[in-house]
């Protein structure tokens, strides 16, 4: 099991064996996901959003930027 120490600035150094297993390097992003109270999972967030292309099938119809902006505005106004 690997361990790390939290600094007074709230920083940790991820042990080298963990970095290798996650395939992360300096400058890469990681996410901390709470899986239950007091327990988190560390996930490498280094993949490009472009890797999602084709995973969800073809859309039924094309959506314009104006339609996307309208949907975002409508959702935002409902959230207030």
One Martini backbone bead per residue (centre of mass of N, CA, C, O) as a GRO file, in nm:
protein
   80
    1UNK     BB    1   0.098   0.035   0.021
    2UNK     BB    2   0.040   0.370  -0.036
    3UNK     BB    3   0.176   0.684   0.079
    4UNK     BB    4   0.096   1.021   0.202
    5UNK     BB    5   0.172   1.365   0.274
    6UNK     BB    6   0.039   1.641   0.412
    7UNK     BB    7   0.066   1.963   0.375
    8UNK     BB    8   0.015   2.289   0.482
    9UNK     BB    9  -0.101   2.344   0.171
   10UNK     BB   10  -0.259   2.068   0.077
   11UNK     BB   11  -0.035   1.875  -0.030
   12UNK     BB   12   0.060   1.604  -0.254
   13UNK     BB   13   0.247   1.313  -0.328
   14UNK     BB   14   0.239   1.089  -0.568
   15UNK     BB   15   0.330   0.794  -0.589
   16UNK     BB   16   0.501   0.632  -0.834
   17UNK     BB   17   0.325   0.370  -0.848
   18UNK     BB   18   0.060   0.526  -0.893
   19UNK     BB   19   0.133   0.688  -1.143
   20UNK     BB   20   0.187   0.443  -1.319
   21UNK     BB   21  -0.094   0.306  -1.291
   22UNK     BB   22  -0.241   0.581  -1.406
   23UNK     BB   23  -0.072   0.730  -1.622
   24UNK     BB   24   0.081   0.985  -1.487
   25UNK     BB   25   0.189   1.325  -1.511
   26UNK     BB   26   0.305   1.613  -1.524
   27UNK     BB   27  -0.002   1.809  -1.556
   28UNK     BB   28  -0.201   1.619  -1.487
   29UNK     BB   29  -0.522   1.506  -1.416
   30UNK     BB   30  -0.727   1.462  -1.121
   31UNK     BB   31  -0.981   1.281  -0.946
   32UNK     BB   32  -1.213   1.314  -0.672
   33UNK     BB   33  -1.426   1.048  -0.564
   34UNK     BB   34  -1.702   0.999  -0.383
   35UNK     BB   35  -1.819   0.678  -0.246
   36UNK     BB   36  -1.811   0.768   0.057
   37UNK     BB   37  -1.788   0.860   0.358
   38UNK     BB   38  -1.439   0.907   0.375
   39UNK     BB   39  -1.430   0.803   0.058
   40UNK     BB   40  -1.195   0.788  -0.213
   41UNK     BB   41  -1.128   0.831  -0.561
   42UNK     BB   42  -0.861   0.806  -0.792
   43UNK     BB   43  -0.869   0.975  -1.113
   44UNK     BB   44  -0.781   0.985  -1.426
   45UNK     BB   45  -0.795   1.305  -1.636
   46UNK     BB   46  -0.637   1.261  -1.946
   47UNK     BB   47  -0.857   1.248  -2.139
   48UNK     BB   48  -1.009   1.311  -2.423
   49UNK     BB   49  -1.315   1.397  -2.546
   50UNK     BB   50  -1.263   1.261  -2.828
   51UNK     BB   51  -1.286   0.959  -2.719
   52UNK     BB   52  -1.616   0.965  -2.730
   53UNK     BB   53  -1.637   0.919  -3.010
   54UNK     BB   54  -1.902   0.689  -3.097
   55UNK     BB   55  -2.037   0.585  -2.811
   56UNK     BB   56  -2.357   0.703  -2.881
   57UNK     BB   57  -2.407   0.732  -3.156
   58UNK     BB   58  -2.627   0.858  -3.367
   59UNK     BB   59  -2.796   1.121  -3.422
   60UNK     BB   60  -3.113   1.205  -3.521
   61UNK     BB   61  -3.007   1.510  -3.516
   62UNK     BB   62  -2.903   1.809  -3.575
   63UNK     BB   63  -2.742   2.064  -3.375
   64UNK     BB   64  -2.732   2.380  -3.311
   65UNK     BB   65  -2.589   2.634  -3.148
   66UNK     BB   66  -2.853   2.783  -3.085
   67UNK     BB   67  -2.992   2.539  -2.951
   68UNK     BB   68  -2.785   2.499  -2.730
   69UNK     BB   69  -2.806   2.782  -2.603
   70UNK     BB   70  -3.108   2.762  -2.536
   71UNK     BB   71  -3.087   2.514  -2.348
   72UNK     BB   72  -2.894   2.644  -2.144
   73UNK     BB   73  -3.072   2.886  -2.069
   74UNK     BB   74  -3.316   2.723  -1.971
   75UNK     BB   75  -3.168   2.567  -1.746
   76UNK     BB   76  -3.064   2.819  -1.594
   77UNK     BB   77  -3.349   2.943  -1.528
   78UNK     BB   78  -3.451   2.691  -1.361
   79UNK     BB   79  -3.217   2.700  -1.131
   80UNK     BB   80  -3.318   2.981  -0.984
   0.00000   0.00000   0.00000
